[in-house]
């Protein structure tokens, strides 16, 4: 794609990067075939190629974003399926992230949109605040049909019926291996997951210790920054990310780290991109080291080689989170691990398509998200599974709200198959 940015514009590192990305696009349109929003809406401007044209025009002309451009960019899930499909290697993620930052700086949204985004940014990354909000949502759920804004109704409908108890394993501390020590790892306990499902971190710690890992929860680490990053709120997202970089660097320079383990794939995609996010910052060196150490829990478990299990007599429908299969290019590890543990693994049709969760997308674009959820649930249930497994809390909440089939994290099944307790959701 030909671009006409001026030399003055190209002095901005963000513009320079977007220019590189735009120039790799050859207009082939392969991305439209795997774009979830294009599949649902059928509008060229709701495909990666269409959005690329809008972003190019907006950035080249230093144009104040108009409502039409903002609408189509807001509809992007950032599922990154287009990056898997693209034969030219267009790094769409960095381009759309820049576009969102540009919109946040140059476009004044309607008051209701600004208010909703402010609430989400001030609540979701903070587990204590999120817990209070979940309790409020539980009280307000019976009255959700009275709310005029579908986004507010979606917030109430997505809230779990029961708020899980607080886990003290999330506090900064170190857990010694219960087997011969093989490595020392930091576990990212995250933010929303600590309020929505406390079992996942507990299970991860227990499983890693059993496999020979000392596990540390670093003091000062918290939200990865993805929730605000995808809303274009760079100052906020970089603040969260910088805190993590400093916390993990302190551990790295202290007793050392062999890996930074992440069990929420949306967070993993963001942490692995810290090196890019801070490339022009004083933290550039430490950020690059952190990104290099970051691993999805399935990557680490594949290295540790969990024991081979006896047949479990249970069919698991594996849902591949977009942030894992497209963002991190991890496609086989979770399935191979489940098979090794003795489970029969099946996949839904069109497994490359998003479930519609996408961070806060299901709260800000509930209609499109609902259609994608219905499609995903239908294809999963068509495989007649006993349980659905995923590696991302957002996907688990999204799919779980649309099916009666139990939905668990992959590590819950692996822990159970290797000596841990039965996942709580299977007991209920």
N, C-alpha and C positions, 0 to 999 in steps of 0.2 A: 504494500500500500504506500503510495506517495504521500509525504507529509511536507508542510511548508512552515514549520516553526522557525522563528527568527533566531539569530545567534544570541540575542538578549534573552529570549525565552529559554533557550537551551542551557543557560547558566544555572537554571533551577534544576537541582538533581531529580526532582520528581518528574518534571517535564522531560528531561533527558531520558529517564527510564521509560516513560510512556511513549516517547518517540521511537525508541528501540523496539518496543513491543508492537506498536502500530505498523512499523515497517516490515515486520515478519508476516503480517496477515496478507494472504493472497486472494481473499474474497471467495474461497472455494465453497463455503456453505456447508461443509461436512458437520460443523458444530450444530446446525439446526436439527439434525436427525436425532441428537441425543440430549437436547436442551429440554428440561421438564416444562418450563413456562411456555416454550414454543409448542410443545406437544399439547398443552392444555388450551392455550389461547390462539394459536395459529397466526400470530402477528409477527411479521419480520422484525419489528422493533423490540419484540420480546424474545429475541434470539441473541446469542453472543454477537453474531455478525452485525445485526441491527444496532445493538448497543455500542459496538465499536465505532460505527459511523457517527452516532450521537456524541460519544465521548470525544472523538477526533474533532468534530466541528466545534464543540464547546471549548476544548482546550486550545486549539489553534487560534481561535478568534478572541480568546480571553472573555468569552461571552458569559453574561449573567445567566445562570441556568433558568430555563423556563419550566412551567409545570409539566409539559409534555415530556421533556427529557428526564426530569426527576421521576416521573411516574414509571417510566420504563426501566430506569436504572434501579429504582426501589424494588421493582418486581423481580430482580435477579436474586436467586437463592444463594449465589456463591457456592454452588455445589461442585463446580469445577469439572463437571463431566465433559465440558467443551475442551478442556486441556488434555484429557485422555484421548479424545477423538481427533484433535487437530494434528494434521500431518506436518504442519510448518512450525510447531513448537511455540505458538503464541502464548505468552504467559499472561493469560487473561486475569488471573488473581491480582497481580500487582496493578494492572490497568484499572480494574473496577474499584480497587481500594483507593487509588488516587482520585478517581472520579467522585467517589463518595466524600472524600476529604474536601475536594474542591466545592462540591455542592454544599456541604456543611458550612463552609466559610463564606459562600457567596449567594446563598438562596435563603429567603425567609419563608419557612413553612407556615401553613395555617396553624392557628393557636392550638387546636386539638392534637395535631401531629407533634408540635413542639412539646406539649405537655406530656403526651404518652412516651415520647423518646426520653424526656427528662426523668420520668418515673422509672422507666426500665434501667436507665444508666445509673440511677441512684439506689436501686434496690437489688437487682439481680446479682451484681458482682460481690455483694456483701451478705454472707450466709445468715447472720443474725437478723438483718433487716428483711431478708427474703423469707425467713421463717415466720416473722410477724405478718408479712404480707400473705403468706399461705394460710395462716390462721384466719385472717380477715376474709380471704377468698372462700374458705370453708363456710364461714357464716353467711357470706353473700350469695353463695351458689344457688340456693332456692329461688332467688329473685333475679337471676341472670336474664330471664326473658323480658324483664321490664326495662333493661338498659337499651338506649337507642343506638349506641355505637357497637357494631359487631366485634370490634377489637376488644372492647371491655368484656363482652360476653365470652370471647375466646379465652381471655385471661382467667375467668372464673371456671370455665369448662376444663381448662388444661390443668388446673391445680389438683394435686392428689387429694383423695378423700381423707387420708390419714397422713399427718406430718410425722416422719420418722424421728425417733429419739436422737439426741445429740451423741456423737461418737467422740470419745476422748482420744481416740487414735489420730484424730486430725490435728491435735495440738503439737507444737514443735517438740520433737523427741527422737530418740533412736531406738530401734528394735533390733536386738541381736538375732543372728541366724540361729535356727534350731537344728541345723545340719552343718556338716563341715563347711566352713566359710569359703565362698567362691568369689564374691565381689561385694562392694559397698555401693548402694544406689540411693538416690534421692527420689522420693515419691511426690509428685505434684498432686495435692489433694483437691485443688480447684476451689470453686465458689458455689455455683448453683447445685452441683452434685452433693455438696455437704449438707444442703437443705432438703434435697429431693430424695436421695437414696444413700443413706450412710453405710449400707452393707458393702457397697462396691469397694471403697477404700479399705475397709476392715478385711475383706476377703483377699484383696490384692496383697496387703501386708502379710497376712497369714500364709498365702501361697508362696510368695517370694522368700519368706524366712524358711519355709520347709524345703525350698530348693537351694538353699545355701547363700542367701543374700542378707547382709546387714542393711536395714532399711531406715533411712533418716527422713523425717519431715522437717524441712529447713525453716528456721525462724525467719519470719519476714516474707515468706513466699505466700502467694494467694492467687487471685484471679489472673489468668493469662493475658487478659486485655482484649480478647476476641469480641466480646459482647459490644464494647464501645468502638472497637476498631472497625467493625462492619457497619457502624452507624456514622463513620467518618469523623468521630471524636478523637482525633489523634493525640491531643494533650493528655486526655484521660487514659487511653489505651497504652500509650508509651509510659505513663506513670506506673501502671500496674506491671508492665513488662520490665521496666527498670528495677522495680523492687524485687522481682523474681531473679533477674540477672545478678543482682548484688547478693541476694540470699544464697543462691547456688554457687556463686564464685567464692563466697566465704567458706562453704563446705569443701569446694574443690581445692582451695588453698590451705585448708586445715587438714582433715584426715583423708581427703581425696575422694573422688567419685569415679566409678566406672561407667555410670549411666544416670540419666535423669529420666525416670519412668513416668509415663503419662497414660492413664486409663480412660481418658475422655478424648476421643480422636479429634474433635473440633479444637480442643486446646493444643493437642499435639501438632496440628498443622500450623498453628500460630507460633508456637514456641520454636519450631524448626525454621521459622521465617524471621526470628529475632535478628539474625545476622544481617538480613536485608533491611529490616526496619531501622536498625541502628548503624547502618554502614557509614554514615557521615557524622556520627556522634562520638563523644569521648568514651562511651561504653562499647565502641565497635569491636574491639578485641575480645572482651569478655562475652559479648553477645554472640560472636561467632563460635566461641568455645562452647557456650551453652547449647546453641543450635546443633553443634556437632555431637554433643552428648545425648541429646533428646531422643528418646525411643518410645514408640508405642509399646504397651505392655506385651502385646503379642510378639513383637520383634524380640524382646528380651526372653520371653518364654521359649521361643523357637531356639535361641542360643543355649538356654539352660537344659533343653531336651527333657521335658516332663516325662515321668514314667509312662510306659505303655499300659493302657487299662483294658480290663475285660469288657466284652460287649455290654452296653448299658441297657439295651432294649428300648431305647428312646430315640425318636426322630426329632432332630433339631433343624428348624428352618433358620438358616443364617442370613441375617440382613446386613449387607455391606454398607456401612455408613459412608456417605460421599466424601467426608473429610479424610477417611481412611483409604478408600480405594482410589479416589481421584486426587485428593490433596497430598497424601503421603505415598501413594502408589503401593500400598500394602494390600494385596489381594488374596494370597494363599495362606499366610501364616495362621489366621484364626480358624479357617476350615481344616487345615492340616492338624492343628492342635486338638480340635474337637474330635476328629476321626481317631487320632492317636489315643485319646482318652476313652474311646470305646463308643462314641455316639455315631448314629447314622445322620449324615449331614445332607440336607437338600437346600436348594436355592430357588427363589421365586423367578418367574419370568420377568424380563426387563430389569434385572437386578442393578443395572447401572443408573436407573432413574431414582431421584430423590424422594424421600418419604414426606417432604414438606415441612420438616422441623426447622432446620437451618438456623440455629441460634434463636433469635427473636422473631424470625420470619413468620412463624405460625401465630404470633400475637399481632404483628403489624399487617400481615396479608392473609387473614384467616380464610377468605373464600378460596383463593388459589391453593393455599396450604391444605384445606379440607379436601379438595379434589385429589390432590396428590396422595394424601393419607388414605383415602378410600381406595384408590388404585393399588397402593402398596399393600394394604391389608388384604385386599381381595386376592392378590397374587401370592401372598404368603399363606393364607388360609387354604388356597387351592392345593398346596402340597401336603395337607392334612398332618401338620406337625403336632408333636406333644408339647413343644416349647419353641419359642422364638428367641434367638440370641443376637445381640448386637454389641458393638464396642463403643457406644456413645450415648450418654444419658439423655440428650435431646431426642434422639431417635427412639429410645426406649419409652419415653413419656408420650411421644407422638403416636407411635404404633399401639402402645398399651391402652391409649384412650379410645381405640377403635376396634378392639378385639377382645374376646374372652380367653384367648390362648395366652398362657403365662409368658411374659417377656422378661428376660434376664440378661445380665451382662455375661459375656463370654467367660470371664474369669470366674464367675460364680459356678459355672458348670465344671470348669477345669479344677477348681478347688474341691468341689464335691467328689469328682472322680478320683482325686488323689488323696483322699482322706479327710476332707473337710465336711462340715454339715450340709445337709440338703438346703438349697436356696429357699429363703423364706417364702417367696412368691409361689414356689411349687407346693409348699406345705398348705398354702391357703387356697 
